[in-house]
Amino acid sequence: MIQSELLNILISADLKPDKMTNTQILTALKKLFLSRSNPFGDIKNDGAEAIATALSNLRLGAGAPPIGIPFFWPSTAMPNTVMDEWSDMVFLKWNGATFSATEYPKLARIIPGLKLNDVRGEFLRIWDDGRGVDNGRGLLSFQAATSFTQYAGNYDVGSGHAIGNHDGVVDYSPGFSRFPYPGPAIGDGVNHVTVRPRNIAFNFLVRAK
């Protein structure tokens, strides 16, 4: 009876009985367990080595960025040239380029406009989504910088001071009068400039395939 059951194990595993081998039952059991209907359902019970092997086989050892989710990247080299697990993936830069829905159908479902906004040198802002802090904005819409003058003051009376360390002159208002303190108004107009916070530059990418 027992011998018959052991033979059935070998047959179920497509193994031919061999009197010269004393590991057949173990080999058959391993093979049968690997063919179970949901091998990943209890893979945790198989131990750390089995988990690591499964992740490697699925190329998930380094994680896998979802298609269509923008992310920062601290290198000029594209991720698929750095991470072996990502070698067959495609990554695109948000640099204003268009892409093909035929070539990248999943990305097209997320970004139906088929264009990745040019975000180089820009700051990203969380969408207002009806809160009222940044009204009138659509997703992926552009917003110009706030314009400041070189001098704080007004167009009639008042006093002011210079604003330094700006990005550059972007506008000029000839009717503005600056007021040094103390002293009379100096009606020579004023340049408008943009300002910026301190920042760090990162590459901004999206997985396309």
C-alpha positions, 0 to 999 in steps of 0.5 A: 500500500505504502509502496503504491502511494510512493509510486503514485507520487513519482508518476504524478511528478512525471518521474520514472522509478529508479532503484538506484536513486534514493532522492526521487520522492524528495525531487517529486515532492518539490516538483509537485509543490512548485506546480501548486495552483497559487505558488505565490499565495504562501511563498513567505513560508518557503523562506527568504531565499525563495522570495529573493529568487521570485523577485529576481525572476520577476525583475522586482529586486529593485522595485518597479516604477509604475507606468505613467507615474512621474518620479525624480531621478538623481542621474543623467543616465536613464534608469534602464541603463543603470538597473539591470532589472529595468533594462527592458523598460522605457523611460522618457523625460518631461521635456515637452516631447510628444509620444506615440499611443501605438508605441506606449499605449498604457502611458497614453491611457494616463496622458491622453494628450500624448505630450509630456510637459516641459518641466525642465527648470520648473517647480512643481505644485500640487493641484488645488483641486477645488481648495481655493488656494490656487484657483482656476488651474487645470492639471499640468497647466503652466503658471508664470512667476510672481513679478516683483520690483527691485524696490518696495514702494508704490506709484504715489507716496511711500518708502522702499528698499532694494530686493537683491539676488533675483533671477533677472530683469523681466519687465520695466515700469517707467511710472514707478517712483522709488523712495529712499529713506530719508530723501525725496522721491526718485521718479526714474521708473523701476525694473521688475524681477522674478525671485526664487527659493533655494533649490536642488536640480533633479531629473524628472522622468516617467516610465513609458513601457 
